[in-house]
Amino acid sequence: MTHPGSPMKIRFGYVAMSKQLSNASPSQTMTVKQFMEIDDKEAAIKKLERIAKSNIENCIRLLKHNKAEGIHFFRLSSRLVPLVNHPLTADWKYERVLAPYLKELGEYINKFEIRTGFHPDHFVVLNSPSKEILQQSVKTLLYHYKLLKGMNIDPTHRCVLHIGGKKQGIEGGLEQFITNIQDVPHALVNMLILENDDKNYTVEDALYLGEKVGIPVVFDLHHFDVYQRETDLHALWNRVVATWENSPHPIKMHVSSPKDGPLDRSHADYIDASRLERFLREISGTTSQIDIMIEAKEKDVALIKLMEDLQAFRSVRKVANAQIEYYST
């Protein structure tokens, strides 16, 4: 079938873990209790190092699996190194010990041009009025920065963050973010991309900050559907596109589907291809390329199923296992 007009190129990725590979978790951990049960602290640290090395080795296995499947977009686990920044490990120079392993991981990522990044956990809050919470959040971002540098990957726009809490109200939370960001090192700010969430901050809120402080915005379609004050999607999307103008990366967005009913915030096992296609139809012609991270419980299995489901639409042409071209119809 031939398609008129210039297509929008779309690359798909998934999050951290494969449902097809066995014994390949990049998020193996060690609890504080387990650490403290080992009388010799040096031995406890050595065990942490063995776990971290295994996580990195499993991550390489995952990326080799992805390459075989034609997947060149992947979110790394933030839990590669357990108990980082805990008081018990305050003097642990993990980045030195893990340097050769991170280097090998980075060499693979760079050789095969895989787009990677992180999504730190919800406890990284940059709009908190608490100096202690802000300092801990900065430490966590620094950990991600060190991992990227250890992999010899440019950290620019590699960490997705939600804006944070709203104890001070939405407006207060936004202004606190702007105040706090002044105290975050520039190298870490440059690493950030902001995402709209499903119960606190909308796309408009993320755009307010992104446009003001120069941070790209990751559009989450599911969050938009379940929690949004403004319904003019096309206008919002054009603003999202503009935040990526100075980024070295294509526009990034997230897609997931509600597990139980249209307003359920929980993620389903798979992706509703019809909802995604409607969105692509609405924003068609606004950009030449998008990288879409799917957040589905079935991970890479869900990605493969989505690719199959999308081929039912005349507007879609599959060009690789995890890439399509979308044509206006």
N, C-alpha and C positions, 0 to 999 in steps of 0.2 A: 504494500500500500504506500502511495506517495502522500506527503503532507505538505501543504502550502505554508509559506512563512518560515521565519527563523524559530527554531525550537528553544525551549528553556531546558538546559541540561541540569539534571538532578542526580546527585549521588547520595546513597543511603548508607547509614552505619547503625551500629547497635552498642549497647552498654556493657562493658567490663567482663561479662561472663558468657561462655558458650553453652548452649543446651545440647550441642552435638558432641563435644569433647568430654571425656571422663577424666576425673582427677586432674583438673587443670585450673583450679581456683587461684586467682591472683590476689585473693583477699584473706588468706589464712592468717590467723591472729593468735594472740596470747593475752590472756586476761591479767589484770593487775594481781589478782589472787594467785594465779599460776606463777607469775614472776616472783612474788614474795615468798612462795613456798620453796623456792630454790635458795638455799642458805648462802651460797657463794654468788655474789652479785656479778662477778666476771663471767661465771658459768651461765647465769641468767641472760646476760647481754649476748653471749655467744649463741644461745638458743634463739634469741630474737633475730640475730644476723642470719642464722640458718633458715628461719621462716621467711625473712625478707628476700633472701637469695632464691628460695623456692618460688616465691610469688613472682619475682622478675622472670625466672626461667619459664614459669607457666604463662606469663604474659607473652613471651616470645613464641611459645607454642600456639597461643591464641592467634597471634598475628600471622604465623605461617598458615594456620587453618584459614584465616580470612583471605590471605593472598590466593590460596587455592580456590576459594569461593568467589574471588573477584571483588572482595570488600576492601575498600581503601579509606574507610572512615570508621574510627573506633574510639570510644571513650575509655581512657585508662582508669583503673581503680585507684581511688585516693588512699586505699588501705594497703598499698604495696609494702609499706614499712610499719609494723605494729608499734604501738606505744610511743610514737614520736611526740615530743613536747610534754610528756608526762614528767612530773618531778623525779620519779625513780630513774629516768633516763636522761636527765638534764645535761650530763657531761658526755653523752654518747655521740661520737662523730660518725654517724651512720653514713653520711655522704662519702666519706673517705673509704670506709670499709666496702661499700657497695659500688664504688666507682667503676671497676671493670665490668660489672654486671649491667649497670646503667648504660655504660658506653656501648656494650653489645646490643642492648635493646634499642638504643638510639640509632645505631648504625643500620639496623634492620628497618626501622621506621623511615629513616632518611633515604636509604637505598631504594625502597619501593614506594616512596612518596605517599606515605599514609598520613592522613590528617588525624591527629590525636589531640587530646586535651583532657581536662579534669572537670569534675563538678563537685567541689568540696561540700561536705555535709552541712546540714542546716544550722549547726552551731557556729558557723562562721558568719558573724553578724557585724556589718560595718556601720550600722545606723544606731548602735546601742549608746545610750548616754553613759554607760559604765566604762571607765577607763580600763578596768581589768578585762572585761569581755572584748573590748577593742584590741587590747594588746595580745590576748590569746588568739584572736582572729587573725591578726597580722602574722603571728608566729606560724599559724597553719598555712597561710598563703606563702610564707617564706619557705616552708617545707616543700610545697608544690613547685616553687621557683627553683629550689635546689635540685629537685628531681629532673626538671626539664633541662636545666643547665648541665646536669650530669649526663643526660642523654644527647647533649649537643643539639638541642632543639630550641629555636627561637621562642621565648616565652610569650611573645606578643599575642594577646587575645586567645589564650589557651584555657582560661578558668572561668566557667560559668558560675555566677552567683545570683541568688535571690537578694532582694533589697534588704530584707530583714524583718524585724518585728514592728508592731504599731501601737505599743503601749502609750506613746505620746500622741496618738492619732496619726492619720495618713500624712497630713501636711507636716506635722512635727517630725515624723520619721524621715520624710524626704529631706527636710532641712538639716536634720542631724547627720544624715549621710553626707551631705555636702560639706558640713563642718568637719566631720571625722576624716573624710578623704584627704583633707589637707595634711593630716598627720601620717598618712600611709606613704611609704617610700614610692617614688615615681615608677621604679622598675616593677613593683607589685601592682600599682594602678594600671600600668600598661598591659598587664597580664589579664585584666578582667574583661568579661562581657556580662551584661545584666539581662536577667530573664524575668518576664512577668510571671506572677504566681497565681494560685487558684483561690486565695482567700484574703490576701492583704493588699497587694499592689498590682494594678492593671498594666496593660501595655502603655497607656498614657503616662502612668507614673514612671515606668522604666524609661520611656522616651524623655520625660522631663529631666531625669538625671543624666541619661546618655547624651542628650544634646547639650546639656549644661557643662558637663565635665569631660566630654569627648570619649565616651565608652560605648562600643557597639551594643546593640540590643538583640538578644536571641528571642525570637517570637515563638511562644509555645501555643500551639493551636488548641489543644485540650484545655489548657488554663483559660484561654480566651473564651472558649465555648461555655465553660461552667461559671466564669466569674468575670464579667465585663460590663462596665457602665456605658461604653460607647459602642455603637453597632456599625459605624462606618469603617468597615474592615479595610477597604481599599485605601482610604486616606491614611489610616494608621500604618498599613503595610509600606506605603511609599516613604513614610518617615523612618520606618525601620531600615529600609534599603539605604537611605541616606546616611545612617549612622555607620555603615560599612564602607563608605567611600574611601577612607584612608587606611583601611585594613589590608594586610597582605593576603588575607583569606577571603574566599567566597562567603556570601551570606549564609548564616547558620540558623536553623530552626529546629524545634522539637515537635514530634508528633506522637501522641498516644491516644487511646480510646477509653471511654468510661467503662468500668467493669460491670456496673449494674444500673442501668438507666442513664439518660442523657446528661444528668447533672452530677453523676457520681465522680468524685475526684480521684478515686482509686484507678490504677491502670489495669486494663484488661490483658489477657494473654496475647492477643493479636491486635492488629490495626484494622480499623474500618476503612477499607480502600475507597469506598464511595464518598465518605466525608473528606478524605484527603484530595480526591479528584475534584470535588466541588471547590475546595480552597484553591487548588492550582488553576482551575478555570478562571476564578475571580481575579487572581493576581498575574495571570498570563500576560506577558509583554512588558512587565515591570523590571525584569532583570534577566540576565543571560544564564546565570548559574545559581543553584542553591544546594547546600549540603544539609540533608535532613537526618537528624538523629532520632531513631525510633526508640521509644521507651515502653517496651512491652515485656511482659513476664516471660515470654518464650524466646526472648533474645534473638539469636541468629535464625532460629527456626521461624520466628515471626517475620523476620526480614525476608526470608525466602518465600514465605507464603504471600506476603504483601506484593512482591514482585510478580508472582503468578496472578494474583487478583487484579493488579493494575492493567495487565494485558487485555482485560476484557473491555477496556475503554478505547475507542477509536482515536482519542487524543494522545495516547501513550504508545511510544515505541521503545521496546527494551533494547539497549545497546550493549549491555554487559550484565553479569549476574546481579549487580547491585547498582546499576545505573540505567536511567531512562532519559528519553527526550520527550518533552511535553509540547504538543502543538495546539495552537488555538483552533477551535472548530466552529 
